Amino acid sequence: MKSNLLVAASALALTAGAAHADMTFNRIASFETIGNMAAGEDLSRETSAEIIGASEDGMTVIYTDSPLGVAGLIDITDPKNPKAKGNVELGGEPTSVTVIGNTAFVAVNTSESFTAPSGKLVSINLKDGTITGMCDLGGQPDSTAHSHAGDLVSVAIENERDEDLGDGRVGQLPAGYMVNVGVKDEALLCDTLQKIDVTGLAEISPEDPEPEFVDINSLGEIAVTMQENNHIVILNAAGEVINHFSAGAVDLTRIDTIDERAALIFDQSQMGRLREPDGMQWLDDNHIMIANEGDMDGGSRSITVFHKDGTEVFESGSDFETAIIQAGHYPDKRSDAKGAEPEGMEVGTFGDTTYAFVLAERASTVSVYDVTDATNPVFTQLLPSGIAPEGVIAIPSRNLFVTANEADLIEDGGVRSHVMVYELSDAPAQYPTLTSEGADTLIGWGAISGMVGDADVAGKIYAVNDSFYGYQPTIFTIDATQTPARITDAVTVTRGGHVAQKLDMEGITLDGKGGFWIASEGRTDRVIPHALYNVNAKGEIKAEIGLPAELMGVETRFGFEGITKVGDTLWMPVQREWKDDPKNTVKLVSYNTDTKEWGAVRYEKAEPAKGWVGMSEIVAAGDYFYVIERDNQIGSNAVTKKIFRIPASDMVPAPLGGDLPTVSKEEVRDLIPDLKSYNGYVVDKIEGLAIDADGEMFVSTDNDGVDDSSGETFFWSIGKM
């Protein structure tokens, strides 16, 4: 029988954002897109949720799935329990969807090649998924929008360029254009289809416009972004150009522009960075907001508001990325390109407040702005989404918005594509759970891999990052008495006055002298040693301890994951089996800092259902050692994410190279319900465990540096022992 040995200080109540009367958005549900595949289908096929719409009553959402060539339907009558309604075959690659009443209008790309583009507009009854109409668009469509009156659908015909031709530059015909199609009683009127010429307007390749995103205000005016052309066009309902202007450029400061540096340093600048907007929405009848993702030459990592006469009234600059950086979601591997990449966008009025929801494709976040005053957007909240959010729909009548997240990592054994549901309520904000907001300087962080509690101060935690930030090994100080928990300081680990190299910090513990011991997981093929490091409070390495021959002779790349200290003895769990370990067992290795003697005991871990199971952390407290045991599975495949305790009396090391005693263990807590309480998918890497001076236990996850990850870090308390 399993026992729950910790007082549950409610993981659900361990939320980010102090309790207050203000309304906030929280994620309440997620839907895995493979759930819409029919019985017997090959679930290993790639699927995706890209652009999303909702029925007029807000009970059904529809998303485009280009890999499968379908539109997926989800019943959100109970928004906390989305249900599959199946897929609709479209005979091509759907690129966008907009909904009038109970009919979805889906743009479908059927192009044979870049030089022979084609497409169609398909109408679908959302009640039963039947196709009710189809119009030939004559070119490759991108986005769609409908008029407020429900009598018109506008389609951006991009006729996208071949990025492998002509150095990937625009100036590749056939040119893109706009299409308007009349609608009556939710039925397409194909004989009204109007092709609208938008050549000759942009300063960049005026002969080859590539309309990207379209939106329509209550006056019937149609705004269009032309991303590669860095241009914006305003049309009237008759398809006449009433204004057009350049999207312009931004002078960016306080950004990270160096890719693959494995460090977050926000002290660079980019002058005259073209905006190249993707997503765009009317905020009211006079102002549009654009998300400056970039494509060919630009991408200013920002959002901008223009009056429809072309006057710029707001520019976020690098401030758009600030909350993303503070929440640990900054995608360092995109630094030399377009950073967090604001892309999709939606605007909705909830009560008296109009919100803009801006998706950051590479950071996997939703930035929420109060745009009630269109000339002065005010950032209100950062929310986590699935990997690579592409589309978002607001459903104000139900206090909901829904995101479509396109990345499907099935080929790498990762998480699948998801649709995620959010609700506006008077509940406190649940995310972020850890932030560097409020620190004296802008602290970027990620890949938290090991933790330890301060011996004297309750709620004070120290944490380290792993080798993802190999050029910025850091010890973070966390104030866990606040909600969300706050990173208040960051100390760089140095060797001989320089940033220390060849570290993969996976564990940290106090040395009892004001400094720390750090366990570094080695990787011989990358000349990273398995080692222990004694580091002072300034981050300076004062001693380095390599592994003895008895261990190095049987080592693999999966080394120490965590470290704790009892008296003069350090204990480190080895993540997975080394060459001399029986199946499903690992060593808990000891090192006596006084006698310099090494030893070990054996730990029996769970049989993996899929993949592997390994150790992630160790903490000694009182009469027990607490360890994290986890599998490498994610989402619906996750099985083992648990804390166990080992009696300290069992931790008697035997000499290396001989028979090792096997310790007993007892389950303390299954962490999967805690992870599910955040209403996303179960992340794979539970890696941090710390017990503070009051005996409160804190857990954290590793977000892999936002590389093939949503970037979500969960930091929470599971109560006192």
PABA-862940 format. One record per residue (C-alpha): residue number from 1; residue in one letter; x, z, y. Coordinates in steps of 0.5 Angstrom, whole numbers. Layout:
# residues N
NUM:A:X:Z:Y .
...
END
This chain:
# residues 721
1:M:0:0:0 .
2:K:3:-2:7 .
3:S:3:3:12 .
4:N:3:2:20 .
5:L:8:7:22 .
6:L:8:6:30 .
7:V:2:8:34 .
8:A:0:2:37 .
9:A:0:2:44 .
10:S:-4:-4:44 .
11:A:-1:-11:44 .
12:L:-7:-14:47 .
13:A:-7:-9:53 .
14:L:1:-10:54 .
15:T:-1:-16:59 .
16:A:3:-19:64 .
17:G:0:-18:71 .
18:A:-2:-11:74 .
19:A:-10:-9:73 .
20:H:-14:-11:79 .
21:A:-20:-14:81 .
22:D:-18:-21:83 .
23:M:-20:-26:78 .
24:T:-15:-29:74 .
25:F:-14:-35:69 .
26:N:-12:-33:62 .
27:R:-11:-37:55 .
28:I:-17:-36:51 .
29:A:-16:-41:45 .
30:S:-12:-46:42 .
31:F:-14:-52:37 .
32:E:-9:-56:33 .
33:T:-10:-63:33 .
34:I:-9:-64:26 .
35:G:-15:-60:25 .
36:N:-19:-67:27 .
37:M:-16:-71:22 .
38:A:-21:-72:16 .
39:A:-20:-69:9 .
40:G:-15:-73:5 .
41:E:-11:-76:11 .
42:D:-4:-75:11 .
43:L:-3:-69:16 .
44:S:5:-71:16 .
45:R:3:-77:21 .
46:E:5:-75:28 .
47:T:-1:-74:32 .
48:S:-2:-72:40 .
49:A:-7:-70:45 .
50:E:-5:-73:52 .
51:I:-11:-74:57 .
52:I:-17:-70:56 .
53:G:-24:-70:59 .
54:A:-31:-66:58 .
55:S:-38:-67:57 .
56:E:-42:-66:63 .
57:D:-45:-59:60 .
58:G:-38:-57:58 .
59:M:-39:-56:51 .
60:T:-35:-62:48 .
61:V:-28:-64:50 .
62:I:-25:-71:48 .
63:Y:-17:-72:48 .
64:T:-14:-79:47 .
65:D:-9:-79:41 .
66:S:-4:-85:42 .
67:P:0:-84:35 .
68:L:-7:-84:31 .
69:G:-10:-89:36 .
70:V:-16:-85:36 .
71:A:-20:-80:41 .
72:G:-21:-73:38 .
73:L:-27:-69:40 .
74:I:-27:-61:40 .
75:D:-34:-57:40 .
76:I:-32:-51:45 .
77:T:-39:-48:45 .
78:D:-36:-42:44 .
79:P:-29:-43:48 .
80:K:-25:-38:44 .
81:N:-27:-41:38 .
82:P:-26:-49:38 .
83:K:-29:-53:33 .
84:A:-27:-60:30 .
85:K:-31:-66:31 .
86:G:-27:-71:29 .
87:N:-23:-77:31 .
88:V:-26:-84:33 .
89:E:-22:-90:31 .
90:L:-21:-94:38 .
91:G:-17:-100:35 .
92:G:-11:-99:40 .
93:E:-7:-94:43 .
94:P:-12:-90:48 .
95:T:-8:-88:55 .
96:S:-14:-85:59 .
97:V:-21:-82:59 .
98:T:-26:-80:64 .
99:V:-33:-77:62 .
100:I:-40:-79:66 .
101:G:-45:-74:63 .
102:N:-45:-75:56 .
103:T:-41:-81:55 .
104:A:-33:-82:55 .
105:F:-30:-88:58 .
106:V:-23:-89:54 .
107:A:-18:-94:56 .
108:V:-15:-97:50 .
109:N:-8:-101:50 .
110:T:-8:-107:46 .
111:S:-2:-111:48 .
112:E:2:-115:44 .
113:S:8:-114:48 .
114:F:10:-113:55 .
115:T:10:-120:57 .
116:A:3:-121:54 .
117:P:-1:-114:56 .
118:S:-8:-113:54 .
119:G:-13:-107:54 .
120:K:-20:-105:54 .
121:L:-25:-100:56 .
122:V:-29:-97:51 .
123:S:-35:-92:52 .
124:I:-37:-87:47 .
125:N:-43:-82:46 .
126:L:-40:-75:46 .
127:K:-46:-72:41 .
128:D:-44:-77:35 .
129:G:-38:-80:37 .
130:T:-41:-87:37 .
131:I:-38:-93:41 .
132:T:-43:-95:45 .
133:G:-40:-101:49 .
134:M:-33:-105:51 .
135:C:-30:-109:57 .
136:D:-24:-113:56 .
137:L:-19:-111:62 .
138:G:-14:-116:61 .
139:G:-8:-112:62 .
140:Q:-5:-106:60 .
141:P:-9:-100:62 .
142:D:-6:-93:64 .
143:S:-11:-88:68 .
144:T:-18:-88:69 .
145:A:-23:-84:74 .
146:H:-30:-85:75 .
147:S:-34:-84:82 .
148:H:-38:-78:83 .
149:A:-45:-82:83 .
150:G:-43:-84:76 .
151:D:-44:-91:78 .
152:L:-37:-94:77 .
153:V:-30:-93:73 .
154:S:-24:-95:76 .
155:V:-18:-97:72 .
156:A:-11:-97:73 .
157:I:-8:-103:70 .
158:E:0:-102:70 .
159:N:3:-107:66 .
160:E:9:-103:65 .
161:R:16:-105:65 .
162:D:20:-106:59 .
163:E:26:-101:61 .
164:D:31:-104:56 .
165:L:30:-111:60 .
166:G:34:-112:67 .
167:D:37:-105:67 .
168:G:30:-102:67 .
169:R:28:-104:74 .
170:V:21:-106:76 .
171:G:20:-113:78 .
172:Q:18:-115:71 .
173:L:11:-120:71 .
174:P:6:-120:70 .
175:A:4:-115:76 .
176:G:-1:-109:75 .
177:Y:-7:-109:79 .
178:M:-14:-105:79 .
179:V:-20:-106:76 .
180:N:-27:-103:78 .
181:V:-33:-103:73 .
182:G:-40:-101:74 .
183:V:-44:-96:70 .
184:K:-51:-95:70 .
185:D:-55:-90:66 .
186:E:-48:-88:63 .
187:A:-47:-96:60 .
188:L:-42:-100:62 .
189:L:-44:-106:66 .
190:C:-38:-111:64 .
191:D:-41:-117:68 .
192:T:-39:-113:74 .
193:L:-32:-112:73 .
194:Q:-27:-113:79 .
195:K:-20:-114:79 .
196:I:-17:-112:85 .
197:D:-10:-115:87 .
198:V:-5:-109:90 .
199:T:1:-114:90 .
200:G:5:-114:97 .
201:L:4:-107:99 .
202:A:10:-103:97 .
203:E:17:-103:100 .
204:I:20:-103:93 .
205:S:18:-109:88 .
206:P:12:-111:92 .
207:E:11:-117:87 .
208:D:10:-112:81 .
209:P:6:-106:83 .
210:E:5:-101:77 .
211:P:-1:-97:78 .
212:E:0:-90:75 .
213:F:-6:-85:77 .
214:V:-13:-86:80 .
215:D:-18:-81:83 .
216:I:-24:-82:87 .
217:N:-27:-78:92 .
218:S:-34:-76:94 .
219:L:-34:-82:99 .
220:G:-32:-87:93 .
221:E:-25:-88:96 .
222:I:-20:-89:91 .
223:A:-13:-87:91 .
224:V:-8:-90:87 .
225:T:-1:-88:85 .
226:M:4:-93:84 .
227:Q:10:-89:81 .
228:E:16:-94:80 .
229:N:14:-97:87 .
230:N:14:-90:90 .
231:H:7:-92:94 .
232:I:0:-90:95 .
233:V:-6:-94:96 .
234:I:-13:-92:98 .
235:L:-19:-97:97 .
236:N:-26:-97:98 .
237:A:-31:-97:93 .
238:A:-32:-105:94 .
239:G:-24:-105:92 .
240:E:-22:-107:99 .
241:V:-15:-104:101 .
242:I:-16:-99:107 .
243:N:-9:-96:107 .
244:H:-3:-95:104 .
245:F:4:-92:105 .
246:S:10:-90:102 .
247:A:10:-83:98 .
248:G:17:-82:101 .
249:A:23:-78:99 .
250:V:25:-70:99 .
251:D:31:-67:101 .
252:L:32:-62:95 .
253:T:36:-55:96 .
254:R:37:-49:91 .
255:I:36:-53:85 .
256:D:40:-54:78 .
257:T:43:-62:78 .
258:I:48:-61:72 .
259:D:45:-63:65 .
260:E:48:-60:59 .
261:R:52:-55:63 .
262:A:49:-49:59 .
263:A:48:-45:65 .
264:L:43:-44:70 .
265:I:46:-44:77 .
266:F:41:-46:82 .
267:D:46:-48:88 .
268:Q:46:-56:88 .
269:S:42:-60:92 .
270:Q:39:-68:92 .
271:M:38:-71:99 .
272:G:33:-76:100 .
273:R:30:-76:93 .
274:L:24:-81:92 .
275:R:18:-77:90 .
276:E:16:-83:85 .
277:P:9:-79:84 .
278:D:5:-79:77 .
279:G:-1:-75:77 .
280:M:-5:-75:84 .
281:Q:-12:-72:86 .
282:W:-16:-71:92 .
283:L:-17:-64:94 .
284:D:-22:-66:99 .
285:D:-25:-72:102 .
286:N:-19:-73:107 .
287:H:-13:-70:103 .
288:I:-9:-72:96 .
289:M:-4:-68:92 .
290:I:1:-72:88 .
291:A:6:-69:83 .
292:N:13:-72:84 .
293:E:15:-73:76 .
294:G:19:-79:78 .
295:D:21:-85:73 .
296:M:26:-90:75 .
297:D:30:-87:81 .
298:G:27:-81:83 .
299:G:23:-75:81 .
300:S:23:-69:87 .
301:R:21:-64:82 .
302:S:15:-62:87 .
303:I:8:-63:90 .
304:T:6:-66:96 .
305:V:0:-66:100 .
306:F:-2:-73:104 .
307:H:-8:-74:109 .
308:K:-11:-80:107 .
309:D:-8:-84:113 .
310:G:-1:-83:110 .
311:T:1:-76:114 .
312:E:5:-71:110 .
313:V:2:-64:111 .
314:F:5:-60:105 .
315:E:11:-61:101 .
316:S:13:-55:96 .
317:G:20:-58:95 .
318:S:24:-53:90 .
319:D:19:-48:91 .
320:F:15:-51:85 .
321:E:20:-49:80 .
322:T:21:-42:83 .
323:A:16:-39:79 .
324:I:18:-43:73 .
325:I:25:-41:73 .
326:Q:23:-33:74 .
327:A:19:-34:68 .
328:G:24:-37:63 .
329:H:21:-44:63 .
330:Y:26:-48:66 .
331:P:29:-54:62 .
332:D:36:-54:63 .
333:K:37:-60:59 .
334:R:33:-64:64 .
335:S:37:-61:70 .
336:D:41:-68:72 .
337:A:34:-72:71 .
338:K:28:-69:74 .
339:G:28:-62:72 .
340:A:21:-59:70 .
341:E:18:-65:72 .
342:P:11:-64:75 .
343:E:6:-70:72 .
344:G:-1:-69:70 .
345:M:-6:-65:75 .
346:E:-13:-63:76 .
347:V:-17:-60:82 .
348:G:-24:-56:81 .
349:T:-28:-51:85 .
350:F:-29:-44:82 .
351:G:-34:-41:86 .
352:D:-31:-41:93 .
353:T:-24:-43:91 .
354:T:-21:-49:90 .
355:Y:-16:-49:85 .
356:A:-10:-55:83 .
357:F:-7:-54:76 .
358:V:-1:-58:76 .
359:L:3:-59:69 .
360:A:10:-59:68 .
361:E:12:-63:63 .
362:R:19:-61:61 .
363:A:17:-53:62 .
364:S:11:-53:59 .
365:T:7:-49:64 .
366:V:1:-50:69 .
367:S:2:-48:76 .
368:V:-4:-46:79 .
369:Y:-5:-47:87 .
370:D:-11:-44:91 .
371:V:-12:-51:95 .
372:T:-18:-48:99 .
373:D:-14:-50:105 .
374:A:-12:-57:103 .
375:T:-6:-57:108 .
376:N:-4:-50:105 .
377:P:-3:-50:98 .
378:V:-2:-42:96 .
379:F:1:-41:89 .
380:T:-3:-36:85 .
381:Q:-1:-36:78 .
382:L:4:-39:72 .
383:L:1:-40:65 .
384:P:4:-42:59 .
385:S:2:-49:55 .
386:G:3:-52:49 .
387:I:10:-57:49 .
388:A:9:-62:54 .
389:P:2:-62:57 .
390:E:0:-69:59 .
391:G:-7:-68:61 .
392:V:-12:-62:64 .
393:I:-19:-62:65 .
394:A:-23:-57:69 .
395:I:-30:-54:67 .
396:P:-32:-50:73 .
397:S:-39:-49:71 .
398:R:-36:-45:65 .
399:N:-30:-42:69 .
400:L:-26:-46:64 .
401:F:-20:-51:64 .
402:V:-17:-54:58 .
403:T:-10:-57:57 .
404:A:-8:-63:52 .
405:N:-1:-62:50 .
406:E:2:-68:47 .
407:A:9:-66:43 .
408:D:8:-66:36 .
409:L:15:-64:33 .
410:I:13:-65:25 .
411:E:19:-69:24 .
412:D:23:-63:26 .
413:G:19:-58:22 .
414:G:16:-56:29 .
415:V:10:-54:32 .
416:R:4:-59:32 .
417:S:0:-62:38 .
418:H:-5:-57:41 .
419:V:-11:-57:46 .
420:M:-11:-50:50 .
421:V:-17:-47:53 .
422:Y:-16:-42:59 .
423:E:-22:-38:62 .
424:L:-22:-35:69 .
425:S:-25:-28:69 .
426:D:-23:-21:72 .
427:A:-18:-19:67 .
428:P:-11:-18:68 .
429:A:-6:-24:68 .
430:Q:-3:-24:61 .
431:Y:3:-28:62 .
432:P:8:-28:64 .
433:T:10:-22:60 .
434:L:18:-22:63 .
435:T:20:-25:69 .
436:S:26:-24:74 .
437:E:21:-25:80 .
438:G:23:-19:85 .
439:A:30:-19:84 .
440:D:35:-20:89 .
441:T:37:-27:87 .
442:L:34:-32:83 .
443:I:36:-31:76 .
444:G:35:-36:71 .
445:W:34:-34:64 .
446:G:32:-36:57 .
447:A:34:-35:50 .
448:I:33:-28:49 .
449:S:36:-26:43 .
450:G:38:-19:42 .
451:M:36:-12:46 .
452:V:38:-5:46 .
453:G:34:1:50 .
454:D:38:5:55 .
455:A:40:12:52 .
456:D:38:16:59 .
457:V:32:12:62 .
458:A:26:11:60 .
459:G:23:3:60 .
460:K:30:1:61 .
461:I:32:-5:57 .
462:Y:39:-9:56 .
463:A:38:-16:53 .
464:V:43:-22:52 .
465:N:42:-29:51 .
466:D:45:-34:46 .
467:S:49:-40:45 .
468:F:44:-44:48 .
469:Y:47:-42:55 .
470:G:54:-42:52 .
471:Y:57:-43:59 .
472:Q:53:-37:62 .
473:P:53:-31:57 .
474:T:49:-26:60 .
475:I:47:-18:60 .
476:F:40:-18:63 .
477:T:37:-11:65 .
478:I:30:-10:64 .
479:D:25:-6:67 .
480:A:20:-5:62 .
481:T:16:0:66 .
482:Q:13:-5:70 .
483:T:8:-11:68 .
484:P:10:-16:67 .
485:A:17:-13:65 .
486:R:22:-15:70 .
487:I:29:-17:70 .
488:T:33:-14:75 .
489:D:40:-15:74 .
490:A:44:-20:70 .
491:V:52:-19:69 .
492:T:56:-25:66 .
493:V:60:-23:60 .
494:T:68:-25:62 .
495:R:74:-25:59 .
496:G:81:-25:63 .
497:G:77:-26:69 .
498:H:73:-32:67 .
499:V:66:-33:64 .
500:A:67:-32:57 .
501:Q:67:-38:52 .
502:K:66:-39:44 .
503:L:60:-33:44 .
504:D:54:-33:41 .
505:M:51:-27:43 .
506:E:46:-25:38 .
507:G:46:-17:39 .
508:I:47:-11:44 .
509:T:48:-4:43 .
510:L:51:2:47 .
511:D:58:4:46 .
512:G:57:11:49 .
513:K:62:10:54 .
514:G:58:6:59 .
515:G:59:-1:56 .
516:F:56:-5:50 .
517:W:58:-7:43 .
518:I:56:-15:42 .
519:A:55:-18:36 .
520:S:57:-26:36 .
521:E:54:-30:31 .
522:G:60:-35:29 .
523:R:60:-42:27 .
524:T:66:-44:24 .
525:D:65:-52:25 .
526:R:64:-51:32 .
527:V:70:-46:32 .
528:I:66:-40:34 .
529:P:68:-34:31 .
530:H:64:-29:28 .
531:A:66:-23:32 .
532:L:65:-16:35 .
533:Y:66:-15:42 .
534:N:67:-9:46 .
535:V:64:-10:54 .
536:N:64:-6:60 .
537:A:59:-5:65 .
538:K:62:-10:69 .
539:G:61:-15:63 .
540:E:69:-15:62 .
541:I:71:-16:54 .
542:K:76:-10:53 .
543:A:76:-11:45 .
544:E:75:-17:40 .
545:I:74:-15:33 .
546:G:74:-21:28 .
547:L:71:-20:21 .
548:P:76:-18:15 .
549:A:78:-23:10 .
550:E:73:-21:5 .
551:L:67:-23:9 .
552:M:71:-29:12 .
553:G:72:-32:5 .
554:V:64:-32:4 .
555:E:61:-34:11 .
556:T:56:-39:13 .
557:R:54:-41:20 .
558:F:48:-36:19 .
559:G:52:-29:21 .
560:F:51:-23:25 .
561:E:44:-22:28 .
562:G:43:-16:32 .
563:I:48:-9:32 .
564:T:47:-2:33 .
565:K:51:4:33 .
566:V:51:11:29 .
567:G:56:16:31 .
568:D:63:12:30 .
569:T:59:6:26 .
570:L:57:0:28 .
571:W:52:-4:23 .
572:M:50:-11:23 .
573:P:45:-15:19 .
574:V:47:-22:17 .
575:Q:42:-27:18 .
576:R:42:-30:11 .
577:E:45:-30:5 .
578:W:53:-32:5 .
579:K:56:-35:-1 .
580:D:57:-28:-5 .
581:D:49:-26:-4 .
582:P:44:-26:-10 .
583:K:38:-30:-8 .
584:N:33:-27:-2 .
585:T:38:-21:-1 .
586:V:43:-20:5 .
587:K:48:-16:7 .
588:L:48:-10:13 .
589:V:55:-10:15 .
590:S:58:-3:17 .
591:Y:65:-3:22 .
592:N:68:4:23 .
593:T:71:4:30 .
594:D:75:10:29 .
595:T:78:8:22 .
596:K:77:1:23 .
597:E:74:1:16 .
598:W:69:-5:14 .
599:G:63:-4:9 .
600:A:56:-6:7 .
601:V:50:-5:4 .
602:R:45:-10:1 .
603:Y:38:-11:3 .
604:E:32:-15:0 .
605:K:28:-20:4 .
606:A:22:-23:3 .
607:E:21:-30:-2 .
608:P:20:-35:4 .
609:A:13:-39:3 .
610:K:17:-45:6 .
611:G:23:-46:10 .
612:W:27:-39:10 .
613:V:27:-32:11 .
614:G:32:-28:15 .
615:M:34:-22:19 .
616:S:34:-22:27 .
617:E:35:-15:29 .
618:I:37:-8:28 .
619:V:36:-1:31 .
620:A:38:6:29 .
621:A:33:12:31 .
622:G:32:18:29 .
623:D:32:18:21 .
624:Y:31:11:20 .
625:F:34:4:22 .
626:Y:29:-1:24 .
627:V:30:-9:22 .
628:I:26:-15:24 .
629:E:25:-20:18 .
630:R:22:-27:20 .
631:D:21:-34:17 .
632:N:23:-40:21 .
633:Q:16:-42:21 .
634:I:12:-44:27 .
635:G:4:-44:28 .
636:S:0:-44:22 .
637:N:6:-44:17 .
638:A:8:-37:20 .
639:V:8:-32:14 .
640:T:13:-27:16 .
641:K:14:-24:22 .
642:K:15:-16:21 .
643:I:19:-10:23 .
644:F:21:-6:17 .
645:R:25:1:17 .
646:I:30:4:12 .
647:P:32:11:11 .
648:A:38:13:15 .
649:S:40:16:8 .
650:D:40:10:5 .
651:M:45:7:9 .
652:V:52:9:6 .
653:P:56:3:6 .
654:A:60:1:0 .
655:P:67:-3:0 .
656:L:67:-10:1 .
657:G:68:-14:-5 .
658:G:65:-10:-10 .
659:D:58:-8:-12 .
660:L:53:-6:-6 .
661:P:48:-1:-6 .
662:T:41:-4:-5 .
663:V:37:0:1 .
664:S:30:1:1 .
665:K:25:-1:6 .
666:E:18:0:9 .
667:E:14:-4:13 .
668:V:12:-2:20 .
669:R:9:-7:23 .
670:D:6:-14:22 .
671:L:8:-18:29 .
672:I:4:-24:27 .
673:P:-3:-21:30 .
674:D:1:-19:36 .
675:L:3:-26:37 .
676:K:-4:-29:36 .
677:S:-6:-24:41 .
678:Y:-3:-29:46 .
679:N:-8:-35:44 .
680:G:-3:-40:43 .
681:Y:1:-41:37 .
682:V:5:-37:33 .
683:V:12:-38:35 .
684:D:18:-37:30 .
685:K:23:-33:33 .
686:I:22:-26:34 .
687:E:29:-24:35 .
688:G:29:-17:40 .
689:L:28:-10:38 .
690:A:29:-4:43 .
691:I:27:3:43 .
692:D:28:7:50 .
693:A:30:14:51 .
694:D:23:16:50 .
695:G:22:13:43 .
696:E:18:7:46 .
697:M:19:1:42 .
698:F:19:-6:45 .
699:V:20:-13:42 .
700:S:21:-20:45 .
701:T:22:-27:42 .
702:D:27:-32:43 .
703:N:25:-39:47 .
704:D:30:-43:45 .
705:G:32:-45:52 .
706:V:26:-49:53 .
707:D:29:-54:48 .
708:D:23:-57:43 .
709:S:20:-51:45 .
710:S:14:-49:50 .
711:G:19:-44:53 .
712:E:14:-38:52 .
713:T:17:-31:52 .
714:F:13:-25:49 .
715:F:16:-18:51 .
716:W:11:-13:49 .
717:S:11:-5:47 .
718:I:8:-3:40 .
719:G:8:4:42 .
720:K:12:10:41 .
721:M:15:12:34 .
END
